Amino acid sequence: WGLKTMYKTCPVGWSKFSHRCYLISKRSDSWDAARMDCRDRGADLVVINSPEEQNFLSTITTEVWIGLNDKEQEGMWKWVDGTPLTLTNWGRDQPDNGGEEDCVHLGGDKQKSWNDLWCSSSYQWICEKVP
């Protein structure tokens, strides 16, 4: 977290928040394709680990994939970077695993509550990386 990181800028088209860079995809695709796209950009799907970050993301107007899933083990939600799930923002009655819903997106409500969905569903996504 040295001073160097603080003053680094994000690539064109990316937004900066709290020493991280964020990019909302222009297209929609499955969770796996979304993750692949982020990784191709030297990033990964967004990991939300603070209320401030959740608030920042709640300004997004579209529904988007985030880097949370329970593909490995049902009910064991994991972030793509391996960090455990501490902060949560599940919508009411979520996660409900409505027929193998293993991937998470920020929902369409004002709070951008989390909702589990089929990973094959098509949504835009948010990539996150250090500048």
N, C-alpha and C positions, 0 to 999 in steps of 0.2 A: 504493500500500500504506500510506497514511497511517494515523494513529491512528483516524481516522473509520471506516475499513473494519473495523478490529479490533473495535470495539465495536458495530458494527451487528448487529442480530439478523436471523434468517431468518424468512420468513413462517411462519405457523402450519402445522404438518404437515411442514415441511422440517427436515432435520437439518443441524447445522453441523459442519464439520470444516475446520481450517486455513484460515479466512477464506473459505470457500465454503459454499454451501447446496446440499443434495441432496434430491431427492424421488423416491421409488419410486412408480411408477404403480400404481393399484389394478387397472387392466384390462390385458389383453394385446392386442397388435395387431402389424402389420407394422413394419419398421424406419422406413419413410417416415412412417407415421402416428404413430409414437413421436416422431420428430423434430419433426413438425408440432405435436404436443401440447406438447413442451418449449418450442418457439418461441412458442407462444401464451401461455406462462407467463413470457415474458421470459427464458427460459433456453435451453439446448441440451442435446443428449445429452451425457453425461459424457465428459470427456477425461481420461484417466488419465496423469499425467505425473510421478508419484513412487512409489517403493516404499511409502511411508507411505499414500498415497491408495489404492493397490492393496490394502494390508492392511486399511484401513478398509472398503473395499468387499467384502472377503472375508467380512465378518460378515453380509452379506445372505444370507438363507436361500433366496431364489428365483433362478431364472435370468433374466437381464435383458439387454436390448440396451444397448450402449455406442456412443459416437460415433465408431466406426472403420469404414471401408469401403474397398474398392478398385473401386468402380463405374466410375470414370473410366478407369482403366488397370489391367488384371489384374496382381496382384502388387505394385502400388504402393499400399500401405496409407496412408490419410490420415485424420487426425482432422478432425472437423467444423469446428474453428476454424482449420484450415490448418496446425497445427503438425506437424512431421515426426515419424514414429514413431521414438522413441529407446529408451524403455523398452518391453519386451514381456513378456507372460506367456502365450505360446501353450501350449496343451495339447500332449501328446505327438502327434507326426505332424500337427500343425496349423501353419499353415493348409493344408488339403488341397484347397480349391476343388472339393469333391465335387459337380460339376455346377453350375457358376455360383454358388458361394457367395461373395457379395460383401459381406456385412454381418457384424459381429462381436457375439457375446454372451458374457457371463461364464457359464462352464459350471457344471455341477452338482456338481463336485468341491469338496473342502474349500478348495483353493487358489484357487478361482474362476478357473481357467485360461480363456484365451480360445479361442473356437472360431468358425470362419467358417461361416456358414449362409446359406441362401436368404433374401433380404431380405423375402420375402413370408411367412416363418414368423411365427407369432404368439407373442410373449413380452411380459412386462412390461418396463419400462425405467427408467432413472435419468436424471433431468434434473439439471443443475448450473448454478448461477449465482452471481455475486458478490452479497452482501447489499446 
